[in-house]
Amino acid sequence: MRLSLCMIVKDEASNLPRCLDSVKGVVDEIIVLDTGSTDATPDIARSYGAKLHHFAWCHDFSAARNKALKFVTGDWVLVLDADEVLVETIVPVLRQAMRQPHTLVVNLVRQEIGATQSPYSLVSRLFRHHPDLYFARPYHAMVDDSVGLLRQQEPDWQIINCPDVAIQHYGYQSSAITSRDKLRKAQTTMEGFYTAHPQDPYVCSKLGALYTETGDGQRGIRVLEQGLRSLEAEDSEGRSIRTPDPQDAPVRYELHYHLGIAYSRSQQIDRAIHHYQQAMAQPILDRLKLGAYNNLGSLLIAQNRLPEAQQSFQTCVTIDPKFAIGQFNLGATLKAMGQFEAAIQHYQRAIQLQPTYAEAYQNLGVVLLKLGRVTESLAAFRRAIELHEATHSTEAQRLQNSLRDLGFPI
């Protein structure tokens, strides 16, 4: 059974080698569709034995991905972007899934490196090379729509969710998400699709989230609420007359999650809490809900509902012990509850996971000082100041002044 890697790229010379190194010995064919690179991307692709093709960019990711699919000759298709890598340990699991005769799609957990709030997502990036599978939507292109249509005609086809991390995505690192031009182009593309498909809950989730991210919270709320209404057939009195479809759970989660963010930013806290709770109730992989649990915990701690906040953050670190911000927030909650020794453990764990976590060092210093462990406290504060100074933060000076006022010049 042959596996083909299928990619679209443009000016990815810095990322492409890491991506292609991750699939050595895994894929039988590499298809690279270049959409107009001006750097060494094409040469790098050829050096890895890729079959290189060219495509004039038309601001439509689906058009490009579908063009790339035409060159695939394998039995299965793995789709990666240049800023992603395949996790080596997951390969045996994927091979086993592909051997199942009725498997059509294997949904993969992607770890968003550098995304502190929602570090995991589920993506339909491994699927059978079938003539009726194709990408849809000009932005956030995916095969899910065609999968749904095919399964209506041939219901024996199965979708498998791989529960372990299969892809690591580096595109959410702070240096990679600061482009206002990138956000503007994404918004323009999604708005065009939304105008033609206002009832599409998936595009509502993505466009509404983008509006919220760029500061247009009210418009974000309107679009996100529209997405929920599209999933809920209602009678004349607004009562749901449709049984929830489990296949809608991922997009339903996204809609509730981003409504939680939007309502929180507009200080409508009760509504925000409601939507985070609805997000957490969706039947999806637990690790995909980390953002909702973490954000809910932050709202609860702000309301001084400390035991509930502790429970929410404890759920975070139970689901994923390597979730650094969850460890930090649990430490902050325990600190507020006066459980200093327990708080120290979680601050230290956050630092182990993220050695440049200035706020964790700073909070650790506070707790150690409260316990009279002055030498350890000052060491933590010094490290916090060093890290703050590295980012040119005024927090470094503020922290130094506060310590000086307490009689601890650093």
Summary of the structure (lengths in Angstrom):
residues: 410
radius of gyration: 23.6
end to end distance: 63.5
largest distance: 75.2
contacts: 1324
relative contact order: 0.06
helix: 54%
strand: 14%
